[in-house]
Amino acid sequence: MHRSLFVMFACTALVAAGCSKKDDGEGAPKLAASASSLPVSKPPPTAMVVKYAIAPDGKTHIDGPAPAEHLKGDTSVSAGALDVDFLNLANTRGEVKIDLTSLKTHTFDSEPQDSKQTKDAAGWLEVGDAVTPDVREANRWAVYSIRSIDGLSAADVTKVPAVSAKDGETRTVIVTSHGELLLHGHKVDKEVPLEVRFHYPAGAAAESHPTSMDITTKSPFKITIAEHDVKPRDNLGKLAKRAFSLLGTKVADVLDVTFELRATPQ
């Protein structure tokens, strides 16, 4: 259920490991690992866990209002996979990936201006032609890793009433996902509210697996670009200090991100 990015998006979260002492009966201190250093937790699955692949044509939308310029952009390439537990959606885990090289801006409704801004954004994210192929590939994907799910309107999809749709039936569930967004090499904790529509053929049994899922953000989540070291860079990928005055005035410090994804059984 991993969503839309541009600078995006939009992808990311880093926390340092901490150290704490605890008496284990022998007086030996124990290390307390940070949340980001722990593996993805996986509650015991039920008999209806199915792996779904994120379709490659997912859309992310970025909105960055600033006093001098209102940035708008979209990405058009996605990937990832989800292990969906239909009897208890709280057990669902996985990741959503957004390809930042697919980012296009449409701030000005002018092809020359939008093309230049798109190129500048790729430079800030270090996914443009100015960097080496290995640097571009390292920064290519924004990845949202789902660590937990709560706030469910229903936990058991089989008990959600089906609603007739144009091409069959749907069951809709609202959830809140918690995880980490990896963007430009930096991770940040993110909470993303989601609406998930499960699609079935007409008359399908409640226990059958959905033929597809639509996953959309219920409201935008925010990306603070400084947390991911997204900054003005010149054609060689080096920091362009003269452009720092753009931050917060011409370029928004915080971006609102939404996404629209589809997933099908792997």
N, C-alpha and C positions, 0 to 999 in steps of 0.2 A: 504494500500500500504505500512504500518508500516511498509524492512530489514533489516547476516549472521552473529553466533557470537561465539565467543569462550570466550575470556575473554572480549570472548566475551564475546565479545562482548560484540553487542554487542553490554544495554540493554541499558541513564541515565542522572540528572541535578539539581543543588540546588542553589536557589538565595534567599537572605534574603529580607524580606519585608521592604520597606522604608517608611519614614514619610515625608509629605510635607504639607505646609500651603497654603490654598487657600481661598479667600474671597467669601463666598457664599451669601453675602448680609447682613449677620448678624454678620460677623466677626469671625465665628466659624471655627477653623482649621479642615481640613479633612485629613484622612489617605489615602496615596497612596499605594495600595497593589502591591507587586512585581508580575512579570509575572508568576512565578511558583506557586503563591498562588491563582491565579485566576482559575475558572472552565474552562473546555474546551469550547471555543467559538463555537457556532453553527449558521451559517448564515441561513436565512429562506430556507428550502429545497424546491425542486421542486416536481413534481408528480412522479418522477422516482428515488426516494431514496430507495435503496435495501440494506439489511444487508448481508454481506458476512463473512464467517468464514475462518480464516487462517487454511490451512490444517496442520495436525500434523507432516508432514515429511519435513518441510522447512529446508533448508541448510544455514548455515552461515560459512563464510570462514575468517580466521584471519591470518594476515601476520605481523610479527614483526621483521624486520631486526635490528640487533645489531652487533657491531664490532666483538664480540666473538661467536655469535650464531644467526642463523636466524630462529626464531620460526615460525612454521606453525601449524595450527589447524583448526578443524571444529566442528560445533555442528549439530545435526541431529533431534532435536525435537523442534517444534514451536507451537504457539497457538495465540489467539487474534481474533479480529473482526473489520470490517470496515463498516461504513455507507456510501455507495457510491452513489453520485448524478450524474447520467449519463447525465443529461441535463446541469449541471454546476459542473464539477469536483472540482472546487475551494471550494465547500461546503463539500467535503468529509472529514470525521473525523474518528478516531478510534485508535487502538493500535496493535502493533506487539510484541509478546512475544517470547523470546528465552530461552530454558531450558539449563542452564549452567551445569547441572549435566550430559548432553549428550556430553560435550566437550571431544574430543580426539585430541591429538597432533600427528604429523607425521614429526617432525623436522629432525630426524636422519635416518629414514628408517631402524630402528633397533627396534624390538619389546621390548626388555628389557629397552632400553634408552627412547623410546617414552612412555612406560607404566609408568616409574618413573616420567617423565616430566608431564604427564597427572595428576598423583597423586599430584605432587607439585602444579600444576595450581589450582586444586580443593582446596588445602590447602590455597593458596593465596586468593581465592574467597570465602572461608569458605562454601563450598558446598560438602566437602568430608566426609569420615567416622570419622575423628577426632573430628568433632563438634557434638553438640546435634541435634536431629531431628528438633527441632523448629528453631534453628539457620540456619540449612541447608535449611529448607523450606523458611525462610525469605529472603535468598540470592539466591534462586534457579533461579528465572526468571529475565532476563534482559528485560526491557519493554520500547519500543519506542512509546510514545504517540504523535499523530499527532495533532498539534494546528492550522495549516494553510497550504494552498497549493497555490503556484503561479508558474510562469515560464512555463505555460502550452503550449504545441504545439497545443492543441485544447481543448476548454472547454466543448463542446457538443459532446459526443461520437457518437451520432446518425448521426452526419454530417461528421464523419471521413470515408473516402472511405474504403470499405472492401477489403481485399486481400485474395485470395484463399490459403488455407492451406491443409495439408495432410488429416485432419479430419474435414474440414469445412471452416470457414472463420475467419480472425482475423482483429481487428482494434487496432492500436498502438498509444499510447499517451505518450509524455515525460512531466514529472512534476518535481517540486522541493518541497519537503515536509519540513516543519519546525515543530519542537516539542522538547520534552524532553526525554532524555535517562536515565532511572533509572537502575543503576547497583550497586550492593553491598551496597544498602541503600542510594546512593547519586545520585542526579539528575544533569544533565548537558544539556544545550541547544544544539540541533543538527540540522543541515541542511543536508538533504539526497536527492541527485538527483536520480530519479527513472524512469524506463521504464515500462509501464504497457501495457500488451497485453491482449485484451479482445477477448475471444473465443466464436464463434457462430456456430450453425449448418449451412450447406451450404444452401443458399437461404433465410436465416432468415431475417425477416423485421428489418429495422434499429431501430425501437422502441422496439424490443424485448430485454429481459434481457440477458446478456452474461451467458453462462453455466459455465464459469470459468474465472479467471484472473491470469495471470502470472505477478509477481511483482519482479523486479530485480533492484539492484543498478546500475546506469549508471557509477559510479566511486566510489572508496572506500571512506568511511567516517572514520575519525580518532577518536580514543579513547585514551585519556591520562590517564594512569592507576592511577596516583597519585590523579587525580580529584575524583576518586571513592574509594580512600583509599585501593587500591589493593596492598598489600605488602607481603614480605616473612613472613610466619607464621610457627611455629613449629607444632608438632603433637597434641598439645592441643589448637591450634588456636591462640596462643600468638605470638606477634611480635618476629621474629627471627632476632635480630639486626646484627648478624654476616653476614647475607645474604644480607644486604642492599648494599654491594659493588657490587652485581650482577646487580643492576638497571643501565640501560644505557650502560652497557658493555656486559654482557652475556644475560641480559633480556632487551628487548626494552622498553623505556619509553612510546612510542606511538605505537599503533596498527592500522593497516589498516584493515577495516572490509567491507565485501560485503555480500549480502544475495540473495537467490533465493527462492521465496515463491509462493505458489498457494493458491487461495481463491475460494470458491464456495458458492452459495446462502445458507443461513441458513434456 
